[in-house]
């Protein structure tokens, strides 16, 4: 590890990656951690260290400036053609520095120690970790500022907000549907009260039956689901493919969700990434809630 860090630092020196004095910065935003991000001029070469960050950058109109991505960055299709610089467990620091980025876009859970190494070489780092749905739109706008693509970014963010407002209006005043949102089967995971999916359920006129839990993705028991007696069960899976485990709930025929045949699937690729496509996931979620509501 020490030799890799030494090599990475050598690359930084070789390519002249030096810190930008804040006083000389012309482009400034604040990221989701509250940290100031300053550039002397708009970013020209950007490395993304999270799949949702890649989607945010492309959504903000900065796709042509992205020169490297994290493993799993599979949307938009153009992102799959870019160099992969690491995964959730480790980054290839030498490769990142050889790409000569002037901006890193990451999230708090991407090898923070290695990200600190990049920051120490003077590369600006923007951390995206939106805690509200509108925070996704704000990240799009801020990345647009950093990449000098604000016109595109503002338009995308506005359309994002307009669609959300329309979905909220459609659900306003209607009967509340109590939903168990299932992330996986073994172990059995759901989402807690502070999760963006819980906020999306509320926007759709639904209530997360596990909203009192504070962890973002708590592990629960079958007994806890049975005790919650949800009106509907929604499973988040890749490409909204119906999993075999969803039908296992039919063993408990007295549960309202099962009694009313209210078992649904939404695309986790949309709802589990806080990027521009999150609103498409909310659309799917609201459609499922509306179908459940119509049969109650």
C-alpha positions as MATLAB code, in Angstrom:
seq = 'XXXXXXXXXXXXXXXXXXXXXXXXXXXXXXXXXXXXXXXXXXXXXXXXXXXXXXXXXXXXXXXXXXXXXXXXXXXXXXXXXXXXXXXXXXXXXXXXXXXXXXXXXXXXXXXXXXXXXXXXXXXXXXXXXXXXXXXXXXXXXXXXXXXXXXXXXXXXXXXXXXXXXXXXXXXXXXXXXXXXXXXXXXXXXXXXXXXXXXXXXXXXXXXXXXXXXXXXXXXXXXXXXXXXXXXXXXXXXXXXXXXXXXXXXXXXXXXXXXXXXXXXXXXXXXXXXXXXXXXXXXXXXXXXXXXXXXXX';
ca = [
       0.000    0.000    0.000;
       2.847    2.395    0.896;
       4.542    1.838   -2.469;
       1.266    2.491   -4.316;
       0.806    5.754   -2.426;
       4.363    6.761   -3.187;
       3.798    6.010   -6.858;
       0.583    8.001   -6.863;
       2.299   10.987   -5.297;
       5.114   10.758   -7.874;
       2.513   10.883  -10.647;
       0.954   13.942   -9.020;
       4.280   15.722   -8.974;
       5.087   14.664  -12.535;
       1.868   16.107  -13.866;
       2.072   19.251  -11.766;
      -1.090   18.763   -9.748;
      -0.886   21.614   -7.273;
      -3.423   23.020   -4.885;
      -5.522   25.965   -6.036;
      -5.335   28.829   -3.523;
      -8.833   29.743   -2.401;
      -8.144   33.409   -3.065;
      -7.571   32.634   -6.748;
     -10.700   30.540   -7.174;
     -13.331   31.860   -9.578;
     -15.711   28.889   -9.324;
     -17.130   28.082   -5.899;
     -19.860   25.850   -4.501;
     -20.582   24.053   -1.243;
     -20.921   20.278   -1.316;
     -23.266   18.033    0.685;
     -20.878   17.877    3.644;
     -20.849   21.662    3.898;
     -17.297   21.870    2.560;
     -16.344   24.620    0.136;
     -15.211   23.450   -3.302;
     -13.164   26.002   -5.232;
     -11.681   25.946   -8.723;
      -9.585   28.556  -10.503;
     -11.634   27.843  -13.637;
     -14.414   25.405  -14.583;
     -13.481   21.736  -14.361;
     -12.201   20.222  -17.584;
     -11.279   16.714  -16.399;
     -13.512   15.029  -13.831;
     -13.244   11.641  -12.141;
     -16.405   10.150  -10.624;
     -16.077    7.851   -7.623;
     -19.676    6.656   -7.336;
     -22.222    5.415   -9.898;
     -24.790    8.014   -8.842;
     -22.128   10.735   -9.093;
     -21.520    9.663  -12.688;
     -25.233   10.031  -13.428;
     -25.316   13.431  -11.744;
     -22.389   14.661  -13.840;
     -23.916   13.513  -17.107;
     -27.271   14.938  -16.046;
     -25.611   18.272  -15.308;
     -24.268   18.441  -18.845;
     -20.706   17.593  -17.819;
     -20.516   14.121  -19.355;
     -17.905   15.057  -21.945;
     -15.584   16.160  -19.136;
     -15.715   12.884  -17.213;
     -12.438   11.006  -17.779;
     -12.753    8.172  -15.252;
     -15.469    6.403  -13.301;
     -16.039    3.991  -10.464;
     -16.905    0.365  -11.146;
     -20.676    0.009  -11.500;
     -21.130    3.250  -13.432;
     -23.405    1.712  -16.048;
     -25.582    4.694  -16.943;
     -25.716    6.515  -19.234;
     -24.268    4.092  -21.823;
     -21.423    6.498  -22.593;
     -20.154    6.033  -19.028;
     -19.452    2.365  -19.695;
     -16.794    3.366  -22.236;
     -14.738    5.339  -19.719;
     -11.693    4.083  -17.779;
     -12.591    2.374  -14.487;
     -10.473    3.718  -11.628;
     -11.556    1.497   -8.761;
     -14.426   -0.008   -6.840;
     -16.075    0.431   -3.449;
     -13.157   -1.312   -1.747;
     -10.148    0.370   -3.337;
      -9.111    3.054   -5.799;
      -6.291    2.915   -8.319;
      -4.655    6.151   -7.237;
      -1.923    6.013   -9.850;
      -4.444    5.652  -12.638;
      -6.595    8.473  -11.253;
      -3.660   10.852  -11.039;
      -2.454    9.858  -14.499;
      -5.848   11.038  -15.811;
      -4.947   14.540  -14.496;
      -8.347   15.393  -12.995;
      -9.044   18.872  -11.742;
     -12.199   17.679   -9.933;
     -13.133   14.510   -8.064;
     -16.817   13.808   -7.409;
     -17.287   11.221   -4.692;
     -19.559   10.217   -1.826;
     -18.683    9.727    1.862;
     -18.386    5.932    1.684;
     -15.852    5.665   -1.157;
     -12.517    4.812    0.539;
     -12.270    8.184    2.358;
      -8.607    7.641    3.265;
      -7.661    7.294   -0.396;
      -9.818   10.268   -1.333;
      -7.870   12.270    1.255;
      -4.674   11.346   -0.608;
      -6.150   12.824   -3.783;
      -7.286   15.911   -1.914;
      -3.786   16.335   -0.489;
      -2.444   16.559   -4.048;
      -4.502   19.695   -4.560;
      -7.393   18.147   -6.496;
     -10.769   19.674   -5.676;
     -13.227   17.165   -4.207;
     -17.018   17.499   -4.320;
     -18.866   15.057   -2.056;
     -22.410   14.225   -3.102;
     -24.644   12.762   -0.395;
     -28.113   14.329   -0.768;
     -30.289   13.882    2.309;
     -33.468   15.158    0.652;
     -34.966   14.514   -2.769;
     -34.532   18.162   -3.707;
     -30.902   17.772   -2.693;
     -30.468   15.697   -5.859;
     -31.585   18.665   -7.940;
     -29.264   20.961   -6.008;
     -26.319   18.650   -6.664;
     -27.089   18.735  -10.377;
     -27.079   22.530  -10.273;
     -23.844   22.751   -8.282;
     -22.020   20.323  -10.539;
     -23.224   22.405  -13.464;
     -21.564   25.426  -11.889;
     -18.289   23.549  -11.403;
     -18.293   22.292  -15.014;
     -19.586   25.490  -16.614;
     -22.742   23.742  -17.811;
     -25.215   25.620  -15.654;
     -27.751   26.173  -18.426;
     -28.183   22.449  -18.954;
     -28.005   21.679  -15.238;
     -30.670   24.236  -14.293;
     -33.010   22.909  -16.964;
     -32.554   19.299  -15.819;
     -33.014   20.259  -12.168;
     -36.160   22.253  -12.951;
     -37.708   19.386  -14.908;
     -36.818   17.059  -12.023;
     -38.623   19.339   -9.553;
     -41.620   19.853  -11.823;
     -42.178   16.122  -12.236;
     -41.930   15.580   -8.483;
     -44.434   18.351   -7.833;
     -46.847   16.747  -10.282;
     -46.550   13.372   -8.563;
     -47.109   14.947   -5.167;
     -50.175   16.789   -6.435;
     -51.620   13.569   -7.849;
     -51.370   11.889   -4.460;
     -52.417   14.809   -2.283;
     -55.423   14.223   -0.021;
     -55.769   10.544   -0.861;
     -55.888    7.661    1.584;
     -52.499    6.807    3.063;
     -51.091    3.426    2.024;
     -48.856    1.706    4.586;
     -45.919    0.184    2.690;
     -43.147   -2.256    3.527;
     -40.287   -1.521    1.122;
     -38.077   -4.588    0.741;
     -34.463   -4.241   -0.358;
     -33.381   -7.867   -0.073;
     -34.490  -11.262    1.179;
     -31.579  -12.911    2.998;
     -30.722  -10.972    5.003;
     -34.034   -9.106    5.119;
     -33.371   -5.392    4.650;
     -35.642   -2.386    4.375;
     -35.141    1.408    4.521;
     -35.357    3.621    7.583;
     -37.110    6.882    8.265;
     -34.385    9.204    6.943;
     -33.932    7.394    3.647;
     -34.787    9.122    0.359;
     -37.146    6.230   -0.465;
     -39.124    6.980    2.697;
     -39.411   10.588    1.499;
     -40.528    9.312   -1.905;
     -43.201    7.142   -0.300;
     -44.521   10.155    1.592;
     -44.613   12.163   -1.638;
     -46.692    9.334   -3.151;
     -49.180    9.448   -0.300;
     -47.743    6.390    1.442;
     -46.136    5.647    4.789;
     -43.056    3.512    5.353;
     -44.088    1.071    8.104;
     -40.464    1.067    9.293;
     -40.034    4.836    9.290;
     -39.383    4.869   13.075;
     -36.080    3.047   12.454;
     -33.150    5.438   12.249;
     -30.630    3.359   10.272;
     -30.674    4.054    6.518;
     -30.939    0.331    5.669;
     -31.863   -1.672    8.790;
     -32.014   -5.447    8.937;
     -35.396   -6.628   10.190;
     -37.212   -9.890   10.878;
     -40.159  -11.575    9.211;
     -41.964  -11.233   12.529;
     -41.493   -7.464   12.414;
     -43.086   -7.305    8.956;
     -46.016   -9.448   10.082;
     -46.493   -7.227   13.128;
     -46.453   -4.093   10.950;
     -49.331   -5.424    8.807;
     -48.492   -3.390    5.684;
     -51.167   -2.588    3.114;
     -48.631   -3.203    0.333;
     -45.159   -4.650   -0.161;
     -42.835   -3.058   -2.698;
     -39.593   -4.777   -3.664;
     -36.721   -2.859   -5.218;
     -34.804   -5.021   -7.703;
     -32.501   -4.440  -10.659;
     -34.586   -3.587  -13.745;
     -37.755   -4.264  -11.703;
     -37.465   -8.005  -12.245;
     -39.911   -9.804   -9.943;
     -37.857  -11.850   -7.463;
     -38.861  -15.330   -6.390;
     -38.764  -14.251   -2.767;
     -41.562  -11.729   -3.169;
     -44.119  -14.526   -3.573;
     -43.008  -16.081   -0.287;
     -45.084  -13.506    1.562;
     -48.190  -15.257    0.267;
     -47.717  -17.794    3.050;
     -49.201  -15.202    5.385;
     -52.625  -14.801    3.822;
     -53.974  -12.662    6.669;
     -51.519   -9.835    6.015;
     -53.373   -6.976    4.268;
     -50.762   -6.759    1.479;
     -51.219  -10.436    0.680;
     -54.969  -10.525    1.196;
     -55.350   -7.724   -1.322;
     -52.703   -9.096   -3.712;
     -50.710   -5.903   -3.328;
     -47.158   -7.071   -4.017;
     -45.216   -4.785   -6.362;
     -41.746   -4.341   -7.866;
     -39.853   -1.161   -8.796;
     -36.458   -0.620  -10.418;
     -33.740   -0.365   -7.782;
     -31.362    1.121  -10.368;
     -33.573    4.198  -10.294;
     -34.584    4.459   -6.637;
     -31.364    3.296   -5.013;
     -29.210    5.910   -6.759;
     -29.719    9.586   -5.878;
     -29.273   10.798   -9.440;
     -31.431   12.377  -12.157;
     -33.298    9.095  -12.765;
     -34.516    9.020   -9.167;
     -37.665   10.808  -10.316;
     -38.356    7.925  -12.728;
     -38.156    5.603   -9.740;
     -40.535    7.820   -7.787;
     -42.941    7.611  -10.733;
     -42.835    3.801  -10.537;
     -43.272    3.921   -6.775;
     -46.258    6.271   -6.991;
     -47.845    4.078   -9.669;
     -47.510    1.060   -7.346;
     -48.977    3.006   -4.432;
     -51.880    4.155   -6.596;
     -52.604    0.583   -7.697;
     -52.535   -0.511   -4.070;
     -54.828    2.354   -3.063;
     -57.366    1.495   -5.731;
     -57.809   -1.995   -4.283;
     -58.144   -0.993   -0.639;
];
